Amino acid sequence: MGEQVTTASSSFDAMALPPSERRKALFALLVVTSVWGATFIWMKQALNTLEPEIQSQGRFQIVALLVAARFIVAAVVMFAAFSKARTALRQSEQWKGGLILGSIMLVGFVTQMIGLDDITPSVSAFLTSLYVVFTALITIVFSKSKPTRTLLFGVLLATFGAGFIQGPPHLTWGLGEVLTVVCAVFFALHIIYTQKITQEVDPIGVTLTSFLVIALGSILLLFAFGGGRTLDQWGLIFQDGVFLQVLCLGIGGSFFCLLLLNLYQRYLNPIQAAIIYALEPVWATIYGLSLGLDQWTGWILLGGGALFMGNIVVELFSSGHEEE
């Protein structure tokens, strides 16, 4: 696939990087997955604390509130930390890129959290993991070239591993399942457009504008569903068992992870990046086991092993060039 890996118009040959630079990018994305794995725990802790409010106000309102707060925190830290980010607020190209990336991610978050009302976490994990497959399919369409068999084999291993690490999903194909598949498509689009946009504009600037788009979009959705209109509801963020978790989600899961992703994903094949991101449930399971939130099963070994094998196969046996 070479230089056509991101889109048909991309001129950057990610696979031609020196091995040391590729290793740096791989390590950066692995760090991203390790922190993202912890976000499951932080979000679960916050939602458990707010269970009475979920029962009275609805899950969507509470999750939208948490997402808005998370990205407000991330935007504030980003604004304070980088002069490039502050400068980006005056650049239309940065806002255009942020609008695209932020809107895609927001749709992914919203469809996933609405879908979770009707399906089990294992079904959600399996269907969300299809973003690896969708990343491969959309990349093929955009680039009009075919990935290597090794890369496709890695896609299948990663999808199976991410989907079955919590046990075999039991699908019934209702609204929740359909929305979660939509979520997977948008997560795939986010990977692909991140690849394209961060090669065209400064990654630091577009990180801030995308944070602001997601925060504003979450607030608007919260208002649309009847929430966010009282100080009492916004005050839920400052409760014990919520405030620290929101800070961790904002600083760790959003600011740190998405900044690192925007800086380094552009140096890798987007399909390989998707396979690396699929390691996220492995970390989540490890953290869950260590905290007593999950129980050990053989599926963890099978799913986690498939995920690791998918990444190893791609890294060790891919020549770095796609079949013509």
Backbone bond lengths (Angstrom), bond angles and torsions (degrees), N, CA, C in turn:
res aa  C-N    CA-C-N  psi(-1)  N-CA   C-N-CA  omega(-1)  CA-C   N-CA-C  phi
1 M - - - 1.468 - - 1.518 110.82 -
2 G 1.385 116.77 -39.05 1.446 121.85 172.51 1.517 113.08 52.75
3 E 1.319 116.85 -127.39 1.446 120.82 -172.70 1.511 112.87 -72.57
4 Q 1.327 118.09 -9.78 1.459 119.76 179.48 1.512 112.24 -93.01
5 V 1.332 116.91 11.99 1.440 119.94 -170.00 1.520 113.67 -66.23
6 T 1.325 118.78 -31.59 1.456 118.89 -176.21 1.517 111.74 -85.81
7 T 1.295 116.26 -60.66 1.446 121.18 174.14 1.506 106.09 -147.83
8 A 1.303 114.86 171.96 1.452 118.11 -179.00 1.510 112.12 -62.96
9 S 1.329 117.58 -23.76 1.458 120.33 -176.15 1.520 113.10 -94.65
10 S 1.344 117.59 -4.21 1.454 119.27 -176.05 1.510 111.51 -71.09
11 S 1.327 115.73 141.18 1.455 119.23 179.48 1.510 111.82 -112.41
12 F 1.326 118.03 7.44 1.450 121.28 -176.07 1.522 110.52 -97.53
13 D 1.326 116.88 123.79 1.453 120.93 -179.99 1.524 109.10 -94.40
14 A 1.347 114.92 88.45 1.456 119.25 -175.52 1.510 112.13 -60.70
15 M 1.304 117.68 -35.56 1.454 120.77 -174.06 1.531 112.35 -76.36
16 A 1.332 118.27 -7.36 1.455 121.05 -179.53 1.524 112.76 -91.11
17 L 1.323 118.30 4.16 1.453 121.32 179.65 1.524 111.24 -63.79
18 P 1.335 117.60 151.56 1.461 120.02 171.90 1.524 110.64 -58.54
19 P 1.338 118.24 147.89 1.470 120.77 -178.24 1.526 113.57 -53.86
20 S 1.338 117.68 -36.99 1.459 119.94 -179.01 1.527 111.53 -63.84
21 E 1.341 117.04 -38.91 1.452 120.74 178.91 1.522 111.61 -70.34
22 R 1.329 115.88 -38.41 1.474 119.44 176.64 1.513 110.61 -63.43
23 R 1.311 116.56 -40.49 1.468 119.73 179.16 1.523 110.80 -63.89
24 K 1.329 115.93 -38.93 1.464 119.82 177.86 1.528 110.47 -62.51
25 A 1.330 116.75 -43.65 1.463 120.58 179.00 1.526 111.13 -65.47
26 L 1.336 116.87 -42.13 1.465 120.69 177.90 1.522 111.17 -60.41
27 F 1.333 115.77 -45.27 1.469 119.97 -179.46 1.525 110.47 -63.17
28 A 1.343 116.61 -41.36 1.466 120.45 -179.86 1.524 111.16 -60.07
29 L 1.330 116.97 -44.15 1.464 119.68 -179.26 1.525 111.82 -71.63
30 L 1.321 117.41 -30.87 1.463 119.91 174.11 1.527 110.70 -64.65
31 V 1.329 116.34 -39.99 1.463 120.18 175.76 1.534 109.94 -61.77
32 V 1.326 116.73 -41.00 1.461 120.89 177.17 1.529 110.65 -56.53
33 T 1.330 117.04 -47.30 1.468 119.29 -178.32 1.522 111.67 -64.39
34 S 1.337 117.13 -34.64 1.465 119.47 -179.42 1.520 111.32 -66.55
35 V 1.329 116.87 -38.27 1.468 119.92 178.10 1.523 110.15 -74.83
36 W 1.333 117.27 -40.32 1.458 119.79 176.94 1.528 111.38 -58.82
37 G 1.322 116.73 -35.29 1.461 119.39 177.27 1.518 111.54 -59.16
38 A 1.326 116.31 -35.91 1.470 120.28 179.03 1.518 112.05 -72.06
39 T 1.340 117.80 -23.78 1.467 119.27 -178.76 1.527 111.46 -63.60
40 F 1.355 116.78 -29.49 1.465 119.15 175.76 1.524 109.90 -59.20
41 I 1.328 115.68 -42.65 1.460 120.52 -178.25 1.519 110.35 -67.28
42 W 1.337 116.47 -46.71 1.475 120.18 -178.62 1.521 111.55 -62.16
43 M 1.336 116.63 -43.59 1.458 119.64 179.74 1.527 110.55 -66.13
44 K 1.325 116.80 -40.89 1.466 120.58 179.58 1.529 110.54 -62.57
45 Q 1.337 116.50 -42.06 1.467 119.78 178.87 1.523 111.31 -62.66
46 A 1.336 116.50 -43.46 1.468 120.02 179.60 1.525 111.13 -64.89
47 L 1.330 116.59 -43.80 1.468 120.30 -179.57 1.524 111.33 -66.45
48 N 1.335 117.37 -36.72 1.466 120.01 177.02 1.528 110.65 -62.89
49 T 1.333 116.74 -41.21 1.465 120.83 178.38 1.525 110.88 -63.62
50 L 1.330 116.33 -36.71 1.466 121.54 -175.77 1.534 112.78 -95.07
51 E 1.308 117.99 17.57 1.465 121.00 -178.50 1.530 112.91 -56.06
52 P 1.349 119.46 -42.32 1.480 118.14 177.51 1.531 112.38 -60.10
53 E 1.328 116.97 -38.80 1.462 120.75 178.75 1.527 111.46 -70.22
54 I 1.327 116.80 -33.66 1.466 120.19 176.13 1.520 109.85 -63.02
55 Q 1.325 116.41 -40.60 1.456 120.52 179.69 1.525 111.84 -66.11
56 S 1.320 117.12 -35.75 1.466 120.12 -176.08 1.529 113.31 -90.61
57 Q 1.349 117.18 -31.52 1.465 120.39 -174.79 1.526 113.49 -108.94
58 G 1.325 116.87 -17.82 1.457 120.60 -178.15 1.522 111.34 101.13
59 R 1.323 116.04 145.31 1.457 121.08 -177.53 1.531 111.47 -63.96
60 F 1.319 117.10 -40.12 1.465 119.19 -175.35 1.520 111.37 -59.18
61 Q 1.338 117.40 -45.65 1.461 120.39 -179.30 1.521 111.22 -59.98
62 I 1.311 116.70 -44.79 1.463 120.23 -176.00 1.530 110.95 -68.96
63 V 1.336 116.95 -42.03 1.463 119.29 179.24 1.524 110.40 -66.69
64 A 1.339 117.55 -40.97 1.462 120.63 177.42 1.520 110.73 -61.25
65 L 1.328 116.84 -38.72 1.458 121.65 176.93 1.527 110.92 -61.79
66 L 1.333 116.23 -45.14 1.465 120.68 -179.63 1.521 111.80 -66.93
67 V 1.332 116.98 -40.04 1.466 120.20 178.32 1.526 110.38 -64.43
68 A 1.346 116.72 -43.50 1.459 120.32 178.25 1.520 110.79 -60.25
69 A 1.336 116.67 -47.78 1.465 120.67 -179.50 1.524 111.22 -62.74
70 R 1.316 116.43 -41.04 1.469 121.60 -179.85 1.522 111.24 -59.29
71 F 1.318 117.08 -44.55 1.462 119.26 -176.11 1.526 112.43 -83.53
72 I 1.315 117.82 -21.31 1.462 119.79 170.03 1.526 109.48 -65.36
73 V 1.319 116.20 -45.84 1.476 120.97 176.64 1.527 110.13 -57.88
74 A 1.343 116.18 -47.86 1.466 120.48 -178.97 1.524 111.44 -60.84
75 A 1.345 116.60 -41.69 1.462 120.58 -178.78 1.529 111.15 -66.27
76 V 1.329 117.00 -41.29 1.469 120.69 179.18 1.526 110.76 -62.37
77 V 1.324 116.72 -45.13 1.471 120.53 179.53 1.520 110.24 -64.47
78 M 1.325 116.51 -42.64 1.466 121.15 179.79 1.525 110.57 -62.42
79 F 1.321 116.75 -44.16 1.461 121.93 -179.54 1.528 110.44 -62.00
80 A 1.331 116.44 -41.53 1.461 120.74 -177.47 1.523 112.53 -74.13
81 A 1.320 117.12 -29.95 1.465 120.55 -170.31 1.521 114.12 -85.79
82 F 1.341 118.46 -29.13 1.464 120.26 -171.09 1.526 112.20 -130.71
83 S 1.319 115.45 123.54 1.465 119.38 175.40 1.526 110.77 -66.05
84 K 1.357 116.67 -31.72 1.467 120.21 177.08 1.523 110.82 -60.95
85 A 1.331 116.25 -36.29 1.466 120.23 179.70 1.526 109.94 -67.26
86 R 1.310 116.71 -41.24 1.469 119.96 179.60 1.527 110.52 -65.97
87 T 1.322 116.23 -40.21 1.464 120.59 177.99 1.528 111.13 -62.64
88 A 1.343 116.22 -35.07 1.467 121.25 -177.00 1.519 112.64 -61.69
89 L 1.322 117.08 -24.46 1.459 120.24 -178.45 1.520 112.19 -66.34
90 R 1.329 116.57 -14.51 1.464 120.47 178.94 1.528 112.26 -104.14
91 Q 1.342 116.54 9.99 1.462 120.71 -175.74 1.528 110.21 -116.28
92 S 1.325 115.98 121.33 1.467 120.33 -175.86 1.527 112.13 -64.36
93 E 1.344 117.63 -33.47 1.473 119.68 -179.61 1.532 110.82 -64.36
94 Q 1.336 115.50 -36.55 1.463 119.74 179.07 1.531 110.78 -68.06
95 W 1.315 116.94 -37.85 1.460 120.03 178.14 1.534 111.04 -70.00
96 K 1.330 115.99 -36.45 1.468 118.99 177.45 1.526 110.30 -63.70
97 G 1.338 116.07 -47.04 1.464 119.38 178.08 1.516 112.23 -63.69
98 G 1.344 116.55 -41.75 1.461 120.34 179.09 1.510 112.56 -65.52
99 L 1.343 116.49 -35.86 1.466 120.03 177.98 1.525 110.76 -64.41
100 I 1.321 116.51 -41.45 1.471 120.11 179.73 1.522 110.53 -66.45
101 L 1.341 117.22 -53.10 1.466 120.42 -176.83 1.527 111.61 -66.51
102 G 1.338 116.48 -42.88 1.455 119.53 -179.25 1.514 112.74 -65.91
103 S 1.329 117.15 -41.79 1.471 120.71 -179.96 1.527 111.29 -65.28
104 I 1.330 116.25 -42.26 1.467 119.66 179.32 1.528 110.45 -62.20
105 M 1.334 116.25 -45.64 1.464 119.17 -179.20 1.524 111.29 -66.37
106 L 1.327 116.66 -38.60 1.467 120.07 -179.77 1.525 110.69 -62.70
107 V 1.327 117.89 -44.16 1.467 120.61 177.56 1.533 110.03 -60.98
108 G 1.343 116.57 -40.54 1.456 119.64 177.51 1.513 112.36 -60.78
109 F 1.343 116.50 -46.46 1.467 120.79 178.46 1.523 111.30 -61.18
110 V 1.331 116.71 -46.80 1.469 120.96 -174.45 1.520 111.16 -65.33
111 T 1.338 117.35 -47.40 1.463 119.05 -179.61 1.526 111.43 -64.98
112 Q 1.323 116.84 -34.75 1.462 119.32 178.68 1.523 111.02 -67.09
113 M 1.350 116.43 -44.13 1.466 117.33 -174.83 1.529 111.73 -75.26
114 I 1.335 118.22 -29.99 1.465 118.99 173.90 1.526 109.68 -69.49
115 G 1.321 116.50 -42.01 1.458 120.57 179.79 1.515 113.17 -60.99
116 L 1.344 116.53 -33.63 1.467 120.38 -178.26 1.521 113.01 -63.87
117 D 1.331 117.30 -18.71 1.463 119.64 177.72 1.522 111.98 -67.16
118 D 1.338 117.19 -24.72 1.464 120.79 -172.67 1.523 114.29 -113.06
119 I 1.330 118.54 -6.79 1.466 120.09 -175.92 1.523 110.29 -131.91
120 T 1.316 115.72 165.27 1.458 121.08 179.69 1.527 110.13 -80.75
121 P 1.340 117.57 159.27 1.460 120.18 177.92 1.528 113.32 -58.21
122 S 1.345 117.78 -34.49 1.467 119.74 -178.88 1.530 111.13 -68.07
123 V 1.340 116.89 -39.65 1.463 120.52 177.01 1.526 109.86 -66.45
124 S 1.339 116.55 -41.52 1.457 120.34 178.34 1.528 110.76 -61.31
125 A 1.330 116.59 -42.92 1.468 120.53 -179.59 1.525 110.65 -62.97
126 F 1.344 115.99 -42.44 1.458 119.19 -179.21 1.524 111.67 -64.93
127 L 1.334 116.70 -49.16 1.463 119.85 -176.60 1.531 111.26 -68.91
128 T 1.334 117.25 -36.91 1.463 119.38 176.60 1.521 110.62 -63.50
129 S 1.343 117.25 -35.09 1.472 120.98 -178.88 1.522 112.16 -64.64
130 L 1.324 117.15 -14.28 1.462 119.78 177.58 1.526 112.61 -65.99
131 Y 1.347 116.64 -9.02 1.466 117.87 176.93 1.520 111.24 -61.50
132 V 1.330 117.55 -25.07 1.463 120.28 176.97 1.531 109.51 -64.49
133 V 1.332 116.20 -46.02 1.459 120.96 177.97 1.527 110.48 -64.78
134 F 1.329 116.20 -45.26 1.466 119.51 -178.81 1.531 111.24 -63.70
135 T 1.328 117.05 -35.74 1.465 119.54 176.41 1.521 110.59 -59.81
136 A 1.331 115.94 -43.84 1.469 119.97 179.19 1.524 110.84 -64.16
137 L 1.343 116.43 -45.79 1.467 120.14 -177.20 1.526 111.66 -64.64
138 I 1.342 116.40 -45.32 1.464 119.34 -178.15 1.523 110.49 -67.82
139 T 1.333 117.06 -37.02 1.464 120.25 177.85 1.519 111.04 -62.62
140 I 1.319 116.22 -41.00 1.468 120.25 178.08 1.528 110.33 -61.18
141 V 1.340 116.37 -43.69 1.464 120.55 -179.97 1.526 110.79 -64.88
142 F 1.331 116.35 -45.88 1.466 120.39 -177.59 1.523 112.00 -65.56
143 S 1.329 116.09 -44.17 1.468 119.97 -172.71 1.525 113.14 -89.24
144 K 1.345 116.51 -14.87 1.460 121.71 -178.17 1.533 111.51 56.22
145 S 1.310 115.68 34.68 1.465 120.58 175.17 1.524 108.66 -142.81
146 K 1.314 116.37 159.04 1.459 122.19 -169.83 1.525 111.04 -102.93
147 P 1.372 118.04 131.67 1.458 119.80 175.98 1.531 111.06 -66.20
148 T 1.325 116.31 162.99 1.458 119.86 176.77 1.533 109.94 -68.51
149 R 1.318 115.32 161.06 1.471 120.36 176.08 1.522 110.13 -61.85
150 T 1.327 116.60 -34.87 1.463 120.42 179.49 1.521 110.55 -61.65
151 L 1.334 116.88 -44.63 1.449 120.78 -179.85 1.522 110.98 -65.09
152 L 1.319 117.13 -41.30 1.464 120.52 178.89 1.530 111.46 -66.50
153 F 1.328 116.62 -37.00 1.467 120.13 176.63 1.527 109.91 -64.24
154 G 1.334 116.49 -39.41 1.459 120.36 176.01 1.518 111.77 -62.94
155 V 1.333 117.02 -38.57 1.468 121.74 176.78 1.524 110.58 -59.71
156 L 1.326 116.97 -46.81 1.469 120.65 -178.92 1.522 111.60 -64.47
157 L 1.341 116.95 -42.83 1.466 120.27 179.13 1.532 110.78 -63.23
158 A 1.340 116.35 -44.66 1.459 119.99 -178.11 1.525 111.36 -65.60
159 T 1.329 116.82 -40.92 1.466 120.39 -179.90 1.525 110.69 -64.97
160 F 1.332 116.30 -45.05 1.460 119.56 177.82 1.525 110.72 -61.65
161 G 1.340 116.63 -46.52 1.457 120.31 -177.28 1.514 112.76 -62.30
162 A 1.343 117.11 -46.74 1.465 120.69 -179.48 1.523 111.29 -65.76
163 G 1.327 116.46 -35.76 1.453 120.57 -176.77 1.514 114.36 -76.29
164 F 1.343 116.79 -28.61 1.461 119.62 -172.95 1.527 113.96 -111.27
165 I 1.336 118.18 4.09 1.459 119.48 -178.06 1.529 111.61 -64.75
166 Q 1.347 117.27 -24.96 1.460 120.96 176.65 1.530 112.47 -100.41
167 G 1.314 115.88 13.31 1.458 119.98 -179.16 1.508 110.86 105.09
168 P 1.341 117.78 164.73 1.471 120.50 -178.38 1.515 111.27 -65.90
169 P 1.323 117.70 128.21 1.471 120.35 179.42 1.520 111.23 -72.95
170 H 1.323 115.72 150.57 1.468 121.27 178.29 1.530 107.95 -113.52
171 L 1.312 115.64 98.33 1.459 121.60 -173.49 1.525 111.81 -87.25
172 T 1.329 115.74 138.60 1.468 120.64 173.63 1.527 111.31 -122.77
173 W 1.339 117.18 -10.93 1.462 124.17 178.02 1.522 113.58 57.42
174 G 1.332 112.73 60.06 1.454 119.85 168.58 1.512 109.88 -100.92
175 L 1.337 116.29 -163.18 1.463 121.37 -178.12 1.524 111.43 -61.42
176 G 1.327 117.44 -39.34 1.463 120.68 -179.13 1.516 112.23 -60.47
177 E 1.340 116.63 -42.49 1.457 120.09 179.09 1.528 111.79 -66.01
178 V 1.342 115.50 -42.93 1.474 119.33 -179.28 1.530 110.55 -62.60
179 L 1.328 117.07 -44.50 1.463 120.46 -179.93 1.529 111.40 -63.58
180 T 1.319 117.16 -35.79 1.462 119.85 -179.83 1.522 111.38 -71.19
181 V 1.318 117.57 -32.92 1.467 119.94 173.23 1.528 109.72 -65.80
182 V 1.339 117.02 -40.32 1.463 120.72 175.39 1.530 109.70 -59.48
183 C 1.323 116.11 -42.61 1.467 121.27 176.28 1.525 110.73 -56.41
184 A 1.337 117.70 -44.62 1.461 121.96 -179.62 1.527 111.39 -62.08
185 V 1.334 116.23 -39.29 1.466 120.27 178.34 1.529 110.10 -62.62
186 F 1.330 116.86 -43.28 1.465 119.71 -178.30 1.529 111.99 -71.61
187 F 1.330 117.81 -32.82 1.462 118.75 174.49 1.531 110.39 -65.39
188 A 1.325 116.71 -36.90 1.471 120.51 175.92 1.524 110.23 -64.45
189 L 1.327 116.66 -43.79 1.461 120.22 178.23 1.528 111.05 -61.68
190 H 1.325 116.57 -35.88 1.465 119.66 178.93 1.526 110.87 -63.57
191 I 1.326 117.20 -41.45 1.464 120.44 177.75 1.522 110.26 -61.41
192 I 1.313 116.34 -45.83 1.471 120.99 -175.34 1.527 111.17 -69.47
193 Y 1.336 117.23 -43.81 1.458 119.01 -179.13 1.529 111.97 -74.17
194 T 1.322 117.28 -28.20 1.462 119.20 171.82 1.524 109.71 -59.53
195 Q 1.335 115.52 -44.35 1.462 121.27 178.58 1.525 111.38 -57.19
196 K 1.308 116.14 -43.92 1.465 121.31 -176.73 1.523 111.83 -74.16
197 I 1.328 116.75 -49.75 1.458 120.95 -171.75 1.521 112.17 -70.32
198 T 1.340 118.15 -38.68 1.466 119.55 -177.85 1.520 112.54 -73.95
199 Q 1.335 117.35 -7.87 1.462 120.08 170.79 1.532 111.31 -89.44
200 E 1.327 116.84 -15.61 1.457 120.97 -176.20 1.521 113.30 -101.84
201 V 1.334 117.33 -30.85 1.466 121.25 179.58 1.524 108.80 -130.48
202 D 1.325 115.97 165.86 1.459 120.52 -178.82 1.533 110.84 -63.23
203 P 1.337 118.12 126.01 1.462 120.54 -177.08 1.523 113.84 -62.42
204 I 1.328 117.11 -32.73 1.465 119.94 -179.09 1.532 110.43 -66.26
205 G 1.312 116.12 -45.18 1.460 119.51 -179.93 1.503 113.29 -64.64
206 V 1.326 116.94 -44.38 1.459 119.91 -177.02 1.531 111.03 -71.21
207 T 1.315 116.95 -22.05 1.468 119.54 174.98 1.519 110.10 -64.73
208 L 1.346 117.00 -45.67 1.462 119.99 179.59 1.526 111.33 -65.29
209 T 1.315 118.03 -46.98 1.471 119.07 -177.51 1.530 111.12 -63.56
210 S 1.345 117.48 -35.93 1.470 119.09 177.67 1.525 110.95 -67.59
211 F 1.339 117.66 -37.20 1.469 120.51 175.92 1.528 110.50 -59.74
212 L 1.318 116.36 -44.87 1.465 120.16 -178.11 1.527 111.28 -65.85
213 V 1.326 117.10 -37.14 1.463 120.98 177.61 1.525 110.70 -63.90
214 I 1.335 116.80 -44.78 1.470 119.91 -179.70 1.527 110.78 -65.76
215 A 1.337 116.75 -43.57 1.469 120.09 179.74 1.524 110.81 -61.43
216 L 1.330 116.68 -47.79 1.464 120.07 -179.95 1.521 111.11 -64.80
217 G 1.325 117.09 -42.02 1.458 120.65 179.05 1.516 111.83 -61.85
218 S 1.337 117.10 -40.47 1.466 120.95 178.67 1.519 111.27 -64.73
219 I 1.350 115.84 -40.42 1.469 119.88 178.61 1.523 110.81 -64.43
220 L 1.328 116.96 -43.05 1.467 120.38 178.97 1.523 111.05 -63.12
221 L 1.329 117.05 -41.10 1.466 120.19 177.34 1.518 111.14 -65.16
222 L 1.312 116.03 -38.95 1.461 120.19 177.75 1.520 110.34 -60.23
223 F 1.331 117.10 -45.64 1.467 121.33 177.02 1.524 111.08 -63.06
224 A 1.335 116.33 -41.07 1.466 120.74 -177.56 1.521 111.87 -62.03
225 F 1.345 115.99 -30.77 1.466 119.61 -179.51 1.526 111.98 -97.93
226 G 1.339 115.87 18.72 1.454 119.94 171.91 1.510 115.82 87.63
227 G 1.320 118.02 8.78 1.460 120.49 -178.07 1.511 112.47 -109.74
228 G 1.339 115.13 -176.98 1.457 121.72 174.77 1.506 115.15 71.69
229 R 1.331 117.81 13.76 1.464 120.10 -173.67 1.522 113.22 -104.02
230 T 1.326 116.42 1.50 1.462 119.60 178.25 1.519 109.17 -129.63
231 L 1.333 114.93 149.08 1.463 119.59 176.81 1.520 110.98 -66.16
232 D 1.331 116.15 -28.76 1.461 119.34 179.52 1.524 111.23 -60.93
233 Q 1.349 116.78 -41.87 1.459 118.58 -179.82 1.524 110.96 -66.75
234 W 1.336 117.81 -44.11 1.465 119.99 177.57 1.532 110.69 -64.85
235 G 1.333 116.06 -28.87 1.461 119.75 178.47 1.513 113.97 -66.50
236 L 1.344 116.34 -17.22 1.471 119.38 177.72 1.527 111.24 -59.33
237 I 1.323 117.03 -27.94 1.465 121.41 -178.54 1.525 111.28 -62.08
238 F 1.328 116.87 -28.68 1.471 120.55 -172.96 1.530 112.94 -93.66
239 Q 1.334 117.15 6.68 1.462 120.64 176.76 1.519 111.23 -68.73
240 D 1.341 115.66 152.84 1.461 120.35 168.84 1.520 108.55 -62.11
241 G 1.307 115.94 137.79 1.457 120.20 -177.63 1.513 113.38 88.07
242 V 1.345 116.50 -2.08 1.465 120.92 178.39 1.526 110.47 -127.06
243 F 1.335 116.95 -47.61 1.467 120.85 -172.27 1.528 111.94 -60.82
244 L 1.320 117.78 -49.54 1.465 120.59 -179.87 1.521 110.48 -62.01
245 Q 1.338 116.82 -39.34 1.462 120.89 -180.00 1.534 110.91 -65.49
246 V 1.332 117.25 -40.12 1.465 120.37 178.11 1.530 110.65 -65.05
247 L 1.328 116.96 -39.72 1.460 120.35 176.30 1.530 110.74 -61.66
248 C 1.323 116.44 -43.02 1.472 120.19 178.90 1.526 110.64 -64.90
249 L 1.337 116.75 -42.12 1.463 120.54 178.12 1.527 111.05 -63.75
250 G 1.335 116.34 -42.59 1.451 119.97 -177.68 1.514 113.23 -71.48
251 I 1.343 116.49 -46.93 1.464 120.17 -176.35 1.523 111.30 -80.12
252 G 1.330 116.66 -44.01 1.458 119.78 -177.62 1.519 113.15 -84.20
253 G 1.343 116.22 -57.90 1.455 120.44 -173.23 1.513 114.31 -71.42
254 S 1.339 117.37 -30.81 1.467 119.71 -177.32 1.526 112.13 -105.27
255 F 1.336 117.65 -64.46 1.463 120.45 -176.36 1.540 111.46 -57.63
256 F 1.317 117.44 -57.69 1.464 120.84 -175.16 1.524 111.41 -66.94
257 C 1.339 116.20 -50.98 1.471 119.65 -173.05 1.528 112.67 -68.57
258 L 1.324 117.13 -47.43 1.465 118.58 -176.33 1.528 111.76 -72.56
259 L 1.330 117.31 -30.06 1.466 119.28 173.68 1.523 110.05 -65.21
260 L 1.332 116.75 -46.86 1.462 120.80 178.94 1.527 110.64 -62.19
261 L 1.332 115.84 -42.11 1.466 120.64 178.76 1.530 110.92 -60.56
262 N 1.338 116.40 -46.08 1.458 119.48 -178.32 1.525 112.35 -67.50
263 L 1.332 116.63 -29.90 1.454 120.11 -180.00 1.528 112.86 -76.79
264 Y 1.342 117.31 -34.29 1.458 119.17 -168.75 1.528 115.96 -115.78
265 Q 1.338 118.58 -20.98 1.463 117.41 -177.10 1.525 111.86 -62.96
266 R 1.333 116.69 -30.66 1.463 120.95 -177.64 1.524 112.95 -61.25
267 Y 1.337 117.59 -14.36 1.460 121.07 -179.31 1.520 113.28 -91.40
268 L 1.344 117.62 3.02 1.463 121.46 -177.27 1.521 110.15 -127.39
269 N 1.307 115.09 158.26 1.458 121.42 169.97 1.532 108.28 -58.81
270 P 1.330 119.51 131.88 1.468 120.37 -177.91 1.525 113.29 -60.95
271 I 1.337 116.97 -30.57 1.466 119.12 177.99 1.522 109.63 -68.81
272 Q 1.329 116.90 -41.47 1.458 119.74 177.08 1.528 110.46 -64.21
273 A 1.340 117.13 -39.05 1.459 119.89 177.19 1.534 110.62 -60.41
274 A 1.334 116.53 -42.27 1.472 120.18 179.29 1.519 111.14 -62.33
275 I 1.321 117.14 -38.99 1.465 121.21 178.85 1.526 110.14 -64.92
276 I 1.342 117.22 -39.44 1.462 120.55 177.19 1.529 110.41 -64.94
277 Y 1.326 117.06 -44.38 1.465 120.32 -179.47 1.529 111.61 -61.60
278 A 1.325 116.50 -26.49 1.464 119.79 179.85 1.519 112.51 -65.63
279 L 1.338 117.55 -11.42 1.464 120.85 176.08 1.527 112.16 -73.23
280 E 1.325 117.13 -10.46 1.464 121.18 -178.42 1.530 113.18 -51.12
281 P 1.361 120.09 -47.36 1.471 118.21 -179.71 1.519 113.93 -65.85
282 V 1.335 117.85 -22.51 1.466 119.92 175.37 1.522 109.23 -63.87
283 W 1.339 115.95 -48.86 1.459 119.39 178.34 1.530 110.97 -62.91
284 A 1.334 116.89 -42.16 1.466 120.21 179.92 1.522 110.62 -59.91
285 T 1.332 116.06 -40.36 1.467 120.39 179.52 1.525 110.84 -67.86
286 I 1.328 116.98 -41.77 1.467 120.51 178.12 1.525 110.52 -59.97
287 Y 1.343 116.37 -46.61 1.463 119.61 179.00 1.526 110.72 -64.72
288 G 1.340 116.58 -41.75 1.459 120.31 179.72 1.523 112.19 -61.70
289 L 1.331 117.11 -41.33 1.465 121.41 177.86 1.525 110.85 -64.38
290 S 1.332 116.28 -42.50 1.468 119.95 -177.68 1.524 112.17 -66.81
291 L 1.334 116.82 -28.44 1.464 121.17 -179.78 1.524 112.91 -96.58
292 G 1.323 116.73 0.79 1.459 120.46 -179.82 1.508 114.18 76.47
293 L 1.339 117.13 16.86 1.461 120.72 179.94 1.524 112.30 -87.17
294 D 1.334 116.78 -18.99 1.458 122.00 178.94 1.519 109.34 -125.88
295 Q 1.326 115.40 156.64 1.460 121.86 176.68 1.523 109.50 -107.83
296 W 1.324 115.66 141.54 1.461 119.85 -179.60 1.523 111.15 -69.05
297 T 1.330 116.63 133.17 1.459 122.15 172.85 1.525 108.35 -138.31
298 G 1.332 115.77 165.10 1.456 119.68 176.89 1.518 113.07 -65.54
299 W 1.348 116.49 -23.48 1.466 119.90 179.10 1.526 111.48 -64.23
300 I 1.329 116.69 -31.73 1.465 120.21 178.32 1.521 109.91 -61.59
301 L 1.327 115.93 -44.01 1.464 120.22 179.11 1.528 110.83 -66.43
302 L 1.329 116.81 -43.33 1.465 120.78 -178.91 1.527 111.15 -66.27
303 G 1.341 116.44 -51.04 1.458 120.23 -178.46 1.518 112.08 -65.84
304 G 1.331 116.75 -46.46 1.458 120.41 179.14 1.522 111.90 -62.90
305 G 1.339 115.92 -39.58 1.461 119.28 177.95 1.521 112.28 -63.50
306 A 1.332 116.48 -40.77 1.468 120.29 178.79 1.528 110.89 -64.31
307 L 1.326 116.60 -39.59 1.459 120.01 178.43 1.522 111.69 -63.37
308 F 1.327 116.53 -46.51 1.456 119.81 179.21 1.527 110.76 -64.02
309 M 1.324 116.56 -41.76 1.461 119.64 179.56 1.525 110.92 -63.40
310 G 1.338 117.04 -39.29 1.456 119.97 178.01 1.516 111.68 -58.76
311 N 1.331 116.67 -43.61 1.463 120.57 178.93 1.525 112.23 -69.19
312 I 1.331 116.88 -40.83 1.461 120.27 -178.97 1.523 111.21 -66.94
313 V 1.339 115.51 -42.92 1.465 119.79 179.34 1.523 110.65 -58.58
314 V 1.325 116.43 -46.87 1.463 119.93 -177.78 1.522 111.08 -64.64
315 E 1.326 116.80 -43.04 1.463 119.23 -174.97 1.534 112.25 -74.09
316 L 1.324 116.98 -37.91 1.461 119.55 -174.90 1.518 113.95 -86.27
317 F 1.335 116.49 -32.76 1.463 118.61 -170.73 1.529 114.63 -111.38
318 S 1.348 116.00 -4.41 1.456 117.85 175.03 1.519 108.70 -82.64
319 S 1.310 115.75 133.61 1.450 119.74 -178.52 1.516 111.84 -78.29
320 G 1.354 115.99 -8.88 1.456 119.45 -176.91 1.503 113.20 86.62
321 H 1.345 117.71 0.32 1.472 121.03 177.69 1.507 108.40 -128.25
322 E 1.311 116.92 142.26 1.439 121.90 -176.88 1.516 110.92 -92.84
323 E 1.327 113.15 157.02 1.438 118.93 179.20 1.510 110.27 -68.80
324 E 1.292 115.33 142.23 1.455 119.16 177.81 1.519 109.69 -75.69
